Amino acid sequence: MHTSLGLFFLRLVIGIIFIKHGLPKIKNPEGLASAIKWPKQAVTLQGLVEFLGGIAMILGIQVQIIAVLFSIIMLGAIYFKKLKWKRGFTGENGWEFDLIILASCVAIFLIGGGFWVLF
């Protein structure tokens, strides 16, 4: 019971974070694409995965698959921040936040979504 409640809370928070970060990519893909020098379509696709995946994570729909997709996104974020943009672990635009989200998604993938999932 407590494990499922904990997993639901973790899914809720992860879902909210990805919805919040995906929505701007859907609304203004051109702005972000030019800032990070990515194709607009890639930014839009990532935004859709984040936004729709966040909703699915909260509702408990295929949470382990969504956790894998989110883990890939977070590995990419860490790669860019650490190796391409030379950001530190902490501080402004650090990658510690990305690492804890990655760890949370890996935990959801390994443990599952708990009792309160749709499918």
N, CA, C and O of each residue as an XYZ file, in Angstrom:
476
protein
N       0.826     -1.200      0.000
C       0.000      0.000      0.000
C       0.864      1.256      0.000
O       0.664      2.149     -0.823
N       1.838      1.328      0.932
C       2.685      2.512      1.005
C       3.572      2.646     -0.226
O       3.837      3.754     -0.691
N       4.034      1.506     -0.753
C       4.862      1.538     -1.955
C       4.080      2.109     -3.123
O       4.596      2.953     -3.856
N       2.841      1.662     -3.310
C       2.015      2.170     -4.403
C       1.716      3.654     -4.242
O       1.687      4.395     -5.224
N       1.497      4.086     -3.015
C       1.263      5.508     -2.768
C       2.517      6.320     -3.094
O       2.435      7.381     -3.712
N       3.659      5.818     -2.679
C       4.920      6.486     -2.995
C       5.174      6.556     -4.484
O       5.607      7.587     -4.998
N       4.908      5.458     -5.183
C       5.091      5.437     -6.632
C       4.106      6.363     -7.329
O       4.453      7.007     -8.320
N       2.878      6.435     -6.818
C       1.916      7.368     -7.411
C       2.400      8.805     -7.235
O       2.325      9.601     -8.172
N       2.894      9.145     -6.050
C       3.396     10.500     -5.813
C       4.578     10.799     -6.731
O       4.662     11.887     -7.301
N       5.491      9.837     -6.877
C       6.640     10.018     -7.761
C       6.170     10.203     -9.205
O       6.667     11.083     -9.907
N       5.215      9.380     -9.654
C       4.666      9.519    -11.007
C       3.993     10.871    -11.198
O       4.132     11.492    -12.251
N       3.271     11.324    -10.195
C       2.591     12.615    -10.262
C       3.594     13.750    -10.453
O       3.419     14.601    -11.326
N       4.628     13.757     -9.645
C       5.635     14.831     -9.724
C       6.384     14.775    -11.053
O       6.571     15.801    -11.707
N       6.811     13.580    -11.452
C       7.514     13.440    -12.735
C       6.598     13.882    -13.879
O       7.034     14.587    -14.789
N       5.345     13.472    -13.831
C       4.394     13.864    -14.869
C       4.226     15.370    -14.955
O       4.226     15.935    -16.049
N       4.084     16.021    -13.815
C       3.926     17.483    -13.800
C       5.162     18.162    -14.376
O       5.045     19.102    -15.163
N       6.333     17.697    -13.994
C       7.580     18.293    -14.498
C       7.645     18.182    -16.019
O       7.966     19.159    -16.697
N       7.344     17.002    -16.560
C       7.448     16.831    -18.012
C       6.352     17.583    -18.755
O       6.596     18.088    -19.851
N       5.155     17.671    -18.192
C       4.108     18.486    -18.819
C       4.570     19.936    -18.881
O       4.450     20.590    -19.917
N       5.094     20.430    -17.777
C       5.549     21.825    -17.693
C       6.687     22.116    -18.674
O       6.744     23.203    -19.248
N       7.589     21.157    -18.870
C       8.715     21.368    -19.776
C       8.360     21.067    -21.232
O       9.014     21.580    -22.141
N       7.350     20.255    -21.465
C       6.971     19.925    -22.831
C       6.098     20.969    -23.493
O       6.198     21.185    -24.701
N       5.251     21.615    -22.726
C       4.302     22.583    -23.288
C       4.983     23.723    -24.053
O       4.540     24.042    -25.157
N       6.038     24.353    -23.522
C       6.690     25.426    -24.297
C       7.294     24.927    -25.613
O       7.352     25.675    -26.589
N       7.738     23.688    -25.644
C       8.307     23.133    -26.875
C       7.228     22.942    -27.933
O       7.503     23.036    -29.130
N       6.009     22.677    -27.497
C       4.889     22.533    -28.431
C       4.407     23.909    -28.883
O       4.113     24.113    -30.061
N       4.327     24.846    -27.950
C       3.806     26.182    -28.256
C       4.757     27.009    -29.115
O       4.311     27.741    -29.998
N       6.075     26.901    -28.867
C       7.044     27.729    -29.582
C       8.284     26.916    -29.954
O       9.370     27.165    -29.429
N       8.128     25.952    -30.851
C       9.285     25.129    -31.188
C      10.383     25.908    -31.923
O      11.564     25.582    -31.803
N       9.990     26.933    -32.682
C      10.992     27.703    -33.424
C      11.973     28.402    -32.498
O      13.179     28.405    -32.743
N      11.443     28.998    -31.425
C      12.306     29.729    -30.498
C      13.337     28.839    -29.838
O      14.516     29.185    -29.772
N      12.896     27.697    -29.351
C      13.824     26.776    -28.699
C      14.767     26.153    -29.714
O      15.952     25.980    -29.431
N      14.258     25.814    -30.892
C      15.092     25.182    -31.922
C      16.251     26.085    -32.315
O      17.378     25.621    -32.484
N      15.973     27.374    -32.460
C      17.056     28.290    -32.835
C      18.036     28.487    -31.688
O      19.230     28.676    -31.920
N      17.544     28.446    -30.459
C      18.426     28.644    -29.304
C      19.402     27.481    -29.118
O      20.560     27.693    -28.759
N      18.938     26.263    -29.359
C      19.809     25.100    -29.132
C      20.308     24.482    -30.435
O      21.007     23.469    -30.429
N      19.937     25.114    -31.560
C      20.386     24.680    -32.876
C      19.967     23.242    -33.205
O      20.774     22.415    -33.629
N      18.681     22.982    -32.992
C      18.057     21.708    -33.338
C      17.017     21.970    -34.411
O      16.546     23.098    -34.552
N      16.652     20.944    -35.170
C      15.521     21.110    -36.102
C      14.216     21.334    -35.339
O      14.000     20.767    -34.268
N      13.368     22.154    -35.900
C      12.084     22.460    -35.267
C      11.269     21.190    -35.023
O      10.601     21.067    -33.997
N      11.326     20.256    -35.957
C      10.557     19.019    -35.831
C      11.024     18.201    -34.622
O      10.205     17.582    -33.943
N      12.312     18.193    -34.352
C      12.845     17.443    -33.204
C      12.362     18.056    -31.894
O      12.021     17.340    -30.952
N      12.337     19.373    -31.844
C      11.860     20.062    -30.642
C      10.374     19.781    -30.437
O       9.934     19.519    -29.317
N       9.610     19.836    -31.518
C       8.176     19.555    -31.426
C       7.936     18.119    -30.972
O       7.098     17.875    -30.104
N       8.667     17.169    -31.554
C       8.515     15.765    -31.164
C       8.858     15.564    -29.700
O       8.131     14.877    -28.982
N       9.951     16.151    -29.249
C      10.313     16.026    -27.840
C       9.252     16.652    -26.951
O       8.912     16.098    -25.906
N       8.727     17.797    -27.355
C       7.664     18.446    -26.586
C       6.420     17.577    -26.483
O       5.798     17.503    -25.424
N       6.055     16.921    -27.577
C       4.891     16.039    -27.555
C       5.121     14.834    -26.661
O       4.231     14.438    -25.908
N       6.314     14.247    -26.739
C       6.632     13.105    -25.874
C       6.582     13.532    -24.410
O       6.031     12.817    -23.573
N       7.150     14.685    -24.100
C       7.154     15.165    -22.719
C       5.744     15.476    -22.232
O       5.360     15.056    -21.141
N       4.980     16.201    -23.022
C       3.642     16.618    -22.599
C       2.690     15.423    -22.489
O       2.074     15.212    -21.444
N       2.573     14.649    -23.559
C       1.665     13.506    -23.547
C       2.165     12.409    -22.609
O       1.370     11.738    -21.950
N       3.478     12.233    -22.552
C       4.046     11.262    -21.624
C       3.797     11.649    -20.181
O       3.559     10.790    -19.333
N       3.853     12.947    -19.902
C       3.562     13.418    -18.545
C       2.134     13.100    -18.127
O       1.884     12.683    -16.996
N       1.201     13.301    -19.054
C      -0.191     12.970    -18.774
C      -0.337     11.466    -18.555
O      -1.002     11.030    -17.616
N       0.291     10.677    -19.432
C       0.224      9.220    -19.307
C       0.851      8.750    -17.997
O       0.337      7.831    -17.359
N       1.945      9.365    -17.596
C       2.612      8.980    -16.343
C       1.680      9.225    -15.161
O       1.575      8.374    -14.278
N       1.014     10.353    -15.130
C       0.092     10.664    -14.034
C      -1.082      9.694    -14.021
O      -1.481      9.208    -12.962
N      -1.629      9.416    -15.188
C      -2.797      8.538    -15.270
C      -2.442      7.063    -15.087
O      -3.315      6.235    -14.830
N      -1.178      6.747    -15.219
C      -0.760      5.357    -15.064
C      -0.934      4.546    -16.331
O      -1.307      3.374    -16.279
N      -0.667      5.162    -17.460
C      -0.791      4.487    -18.752
C       0.608      4.161    -19.270
O       1.389      5.057    -19.589
N       0.911      2.864    -19.347
C       2.199      2.391    -19.858
C       3.384      3.123    -19.206
O       4.277      3.615    -19.896
N       3.374      3.184    -17.895
C       4.365      3.990    -17.172
C       5.789      3.513    -17.397
O       6.707      4.334    -17.415
N       6.004      2.230    -17.566
C       7.374      1.758    -17.753
C       7.914      2.171    -19.126
O       9.093      2.501    -19.252
N       7.077      2.154    -20.134
C       7.507      2.630    -21.454
C       7.785      4.127    -21.409
O       8.792      4.594    -21.941
N       6.895      4.872    -20.775
C       7.097      6.320    -20.634
C       8.367      6.601    -19.840
O       9.112      7.523    -20.172
N       8.621      5.818    -18.799
C       9.839      6.000    -17.999
C      11.090      5.799    -18.848
O      12.079      6.508    -18.663
N      11.063      4.848    -19.770
C      12.205      4.648    -20.671
C      12.379      5.861    -21.582
O      13.495      6.351    -21.755
N      11.283      6.348    -22.165
C      11.366      7.528    -23.031
C      11.897      8.741    -22.272
O      12.748      9.475    -22.773
N      11.389      8.941    -21.067
C      11.868     10.060    -20.247
C      13.342      9.877    -19.874
O      14.091     10.852    -19.813
N      13.753      8.648    -19.626
C      15.167      8.388    -19.301
C      16.068      8.756    -20.474
O      17.140      9.331    -20.286
N      15.629      8.423    -21.680
C      16.405      8.785    -22.876
C      16.514     10.300    -22.995
O      17.584     10.828    -23.299
N      15.414     10.994    -22.757
C      15.432     12.461    -22.801
C      16.401     13.013    -21.760
O      17.162     13.938    -22.043
N      16.371     12.448    -20.562
C      17.238     12.962    -19.500
C      18.709     12.635    -19.771
O      19.584     13.438    -19.449
N      18.990     11.479    -20.351
C      20.369     11.176    -20.748
C      20.853     12.190    -21.779
O      22.000     12.637    -21.731
N      19.972     12.550    -22.710
C      20.318     13.580    -23.687
C      20.564     14.929    -23.034
O      21.501     15.638    -23.398
N      19.722     15.284    -22.069
C      19.893     16.561    -21.368
C      21.228     16.593    -20.622
O      21.946     17.592    -20.659
N      21.547     15.501    -19.952
C      22.817     15.432    -19.219
C      23.991     15.498    -20.195
O      24.975     16.192    -19.939
N      23.888     14.786    -21.296
C      24.948     14.810    -22.313
C      25.202     16.236    -22.792
O      26.343     16.696    -22.813
N      24.132     16.931    -23.177
C      24.309     18.284    -23.682
C      24.847     19.222    -22.607
O      25.777     19.988    -22.863
N      24.278     19.171    -21.422
C      24.716     20.082    -20.370
C      26.154     19.828    -19.939
O      26.928     20.768    -19.756
N      26.508     18.568    -19.780
C      27.834     18.227    -19.265
C      28.913     18.295    -20.341
O      29.954     18.916    -20.128
N      28.684     17.676    -21.477
C      29.741     17.530    -22.468
C      29.738     18.598    -23.557
O      30.802     19.031    -23.999
N      28.580     19.018    -23.984
C      28.515     20.015    -25.062
C      28.577     21.448    -24.543
O      29.313     22.285    -25.067
N      27.785     21.711    -23.498
C      27.684     23.077    -23.001
C      28.576     23.328    -21.797
O      28.643     24.451    -21.296
N      29.267     22.282    -21.323
C      30.243     22.385    -20.222
C      29.661     23.002    -18.951
O      30.311     23.824    -18.305
N      28.443     22.610    -18.595
C      27.808     23.080    -17.359
C      28.299     22.242    -16.186
O      28.647     21.073    -16.349
N      28.322     22.832    -15.036
C      28.701     22.106    -13.833
C      27.555     21.258    -13.306
O      26.421     21.348    -13.776
N      27.873     20.443    -12.332
C      26.867     19.573    -11.729
C      25.788     20.392    -11.034
O      24.600     20.096    -11.167
N      26.194     21.422    -10.292
C      25.240     22.293     -9.601
C      25.347     23.702    -10.165
O      26.198     23.986    -11.007
N      24.486     24.564     -9.695
C      24.510     25.955    -10.137
C      23.543     26.180    -11.282
O      22.724     25.320    -11.607
N      23.653     27.345    -11.882
C      22.753     27.711    -12.966
C      22.905     26.746    -14.136
O      24.006     26.536    -14.644
N      21.792     26.166    -14.552
C      21.755     25.193    -15.643
C      22.620     23.965    -15.384
O      23.115     23.331    -16.316
N      22.795     23.639    -14.109
C      23.519     22.420    -13.759
C      22.697     21.194    -14.119
O      21.516     21.298    -14.450
N      23.324     20.049    -14.051
C      22.627     18.837    -14.477
C      22.234     17.931    -13.314
O      21.867     16.778    -13.543
N      22.299     18.418    -12.073
C      21.877     17.601    -10.926
C      20.372     17.325    -10.959
O      19.935     16.238    -10.581
N      19.587     18.292    -11.404
C      18.140     18.120    -11.536
C      17.830     17.029    -12.564
O      16.960     16.186    -12.346
N      18.543     17.058    -13.665
C      18.348     16.052    -14.710
C      18.712     14.657    -14.201
O      18.067     13.670    -14.557
N      19.741     14.584    -13.374
C      20.172     13.288    -12.845
C      19.134     12.689    -11.894
O      18.887     11.484    -11.941
N      18.534     13.492    -11.049
C      17.538     12.955    -10.124
C      16.273     12.546    -10.875
O      15.609     11.584    -10.489
N      15.936     13.261    -11.936
C      14.788     12.847    -12.747
C      15.111     11.544    -13.468
O      14.262     10.658    -13.564
N      16.333     11.424    -13.974
C      16.749     10.169    -14.600
C      16.645      9.017    -13.607
O      16.104      7.961    -13.933
N      17.160      9.217    -12.401
C      17.105      8.168    -11.377
C      15.659      7.809    -11.039
O      15.345      6.635    -10.846
N      14.785      8.795    -10.966
C      13.372      8.543    -10.682
C      12.720      7.727    -11.793
O      11.942      6.812    -11.523
N      13.039      8.059    -13.040
C      12.465      7.327    -14.167
C      12.998      5.900    -14.229
O      12.252      4.975    -14.550
N      14.275      5.712    -13.926
C      14.837      4.365    -13.889
C      14.155      3.554    -12.787
O      13.856      2.375    -12.979
N      13.909      4.176    -11.640
C      13.216      3.479    -10.543
C      11.803      3.074    -10.964
O      11.376      1.952    -10.693
N      11.084      3.968    -11.615
C       9.736      3.643    -12.080
C       9.788      2.507    -13.097
O       8.944      1.611    -13.080
N      10.775      2.547    -13.976
C      10.912      1.468    -14.954
C      11.164      0.127    -14.258
O      10.552     -0.880    -14.614
N      12.052      0.111    -13.281
C      12.424     -1.142    -12.624
C      11.338     -1.666    -11.681
O      11.113     -2.873    -11.604
N      10.672     -0.767    -10.969
C       9.680     -1.166     -9.963
C       8.286     -1.296    -10.561
O       7.494     -2.138    -10.138
N       7.996     -0.466    -11.536
C       6.648     -0.408    -12.095
C       5.910      0.796    -11.543
O       6.459      1.557    -10.748
N       4.688      0.966    -11.957
C       3.923      2.151    -11.580
C       3.149      2.027    -10.295
O       2.519      2.991     -9.861
N       3.180      0.849     -9.665
C       2.413      0.665     -8.449
C       1.017      0.152     -8.744
O       0.702     -0.226     -9.872
N       0.191      0.143     -7.718
C      -1.165     -0.402     -7.809
C      -2.088      0.488     -8.644
O      -2.936     -0.014     -9.382
N      -1.927      1.788     -8.528
C      -2.837      2.733     -9.175
C      -2.384      3.100    -10.576
O      -1.901      4.207    -10.816
N      -2.544      2.159    -11.498
C      -2.262      2.399    -12.912
C      -3.475      1.957    -13.726
O      -4.219      1.065    -13.318
N      -3.661      2.582    -14.862
C      -4.769      2.181    -15.736
C      -4.397      0.945    -16.542
O      -5.149     -0.029    -16.577
N      -3.251      0.983    -17.183
C      -2.721     -0.188    -17.899
C      -1.300      0.070    -18.302
O      -0.666     -0.788    -18.916
